[in-house]
Amino acid sequence: MINTKDPIWIFLDGKNLQLHFSSRLSLPLSKGGKAEGEQAAAIHIVLDDASTRHVVTSGTEASVKLDVFVLEDDFNDEAHQGWTREEFELYY
C-alpha cells in the first residue's frame, strides 16, 4: 500500500528532517514503471526541518538529488527497515 501522507524521517548531522510527497501519485504504480504525479505531472517532494516545521531551502540538504524507485512488496513492517545495498537490490 502506498501512503504518501506519512513522512520519511532522515537524521543527518544532528538534524531531524522529514521527506514527504507534496503531490499525489498516479496509481497504480508498477515495478520498473515510471513514477509520476496525477495526470502525468512531475512528483513534488518536500524536505522539512522537523524541529521548526519549515521547508529546507538552503544548505547542502536543499540541493540533494533523490531517486524514486517503485518496488514490488508490502513494506509496512519493521523487517524492511535498515536495508543493506544487497537487500535493496533484491527488490529492485
N, C-alpha and C positions, 0 to 999 in steps of 0.2 A: 504494500500500500504506500502511496506517495503522500506525504504530508508536508506541503511547502510552507506551512504556518510555523512549524517548530524550527527554532534557530539551531545552527550548528555552532557549538562552543569551541573557541580557539583560545588557548592560553599561550601568549607569546611575550617574552621579555617582561614578565610580571604584569601584563595587561590581560584583562578578561574581555574578549571580543566575541561578538555574535555575527555569524554569517547567515543571511536569510534571503529567500526569494521575495522580491517586491512585485513580481508579476506572476500570473498564473501560467502553469504549464499546459500545453496542448496534449490531451490524453486521447488514446493510450500511447504510452511510450513503448518502444521495442528495443531489445538489446541490439546494439550496433547501429540503431537508427539515429536520426538527428533529433536532438532535444531542442524544442523551440517553444515559444510562448503561444498563447491563444491567437488564432488567425495568422499563424506563421510569423508572429512578431519576435523580436530578439528577447532573450531571457535577461531580466534585470535582477542582479544580486547586490545586496547592500551589506556593508560591514559597519557594525555599530560598536562603540565602546560601551560595554555593559554597565560600567560604573557611572557614566554620565548620560547614557541614553542618546548620545549624539552620533551622527554618521561620521565615520573616519574619512576626512577629506585631505589630509596631509600626512607626510611621513612615508616611510617605506611600505607600511601596511596598505596605504591608499592606492598604491600602484601595483599591487600584486596581480600576477596572471593566474587565472583559475581555469582549470579544465573540468568540464562536467561530463560524466560517463553514465550511461544507462546500464545497470546491472540487472541480472535476472535472478531474483530470490526474494525472500522476505527478510528484511534486515532490522526488525524491531526488537531484537533480543540482544543481550549482553555478549553473546558468543561472537558477534560480528564487530566488536569494538577493538581498537588497538591492533589492527592487522599489520603483518609484515608485507613487504612488497610481493613476495611469492604468493601469500594468501590472496591478496588483491588480484593478482594476475590469473588466479584460478577462475575467478568470476568474470573477468574481463576478457 
